[in-house]
């Protein structure tokens, strides 16, 4: 998941003023991060949607 997070930070740093504002959801179990809305099950650990936390 560190690779996913690193790519998100790189994208944001390219043009921070225009980086899209989205709702981000984070799995507290495996760290999987996704924009807009969480999937029914995480592809990494298989946990259900209700386990996702909305990132602040």
Rosetta blueprint (number, residue, H / E / L):
1 X L
2 X H
3 X H
4 X H
5 X H
6 X H
7 X H
8 X H
9 X H
10 X H
11 X H
12 X H
13 X H
14 X H
15 X L
16 X L
17 X L
18 X L
19 X L
20 X L
21 X L
22 X L
23 X L
24 X E
25 X E
26 X E
27 X E
28 X L
29 X L
30 X L
31 X L
32 X L
33 X E
34 X E
35 X E
36 X L
37 X L
38 X L
39 X L
40 X L
41 X E
42 X L
43 X L
44 X L
45 X L
46 X L
47 X L
48 X E
49 X H
50 X H
51 X H
52 X E
53 X E
54 X E
55 X L
56 X L
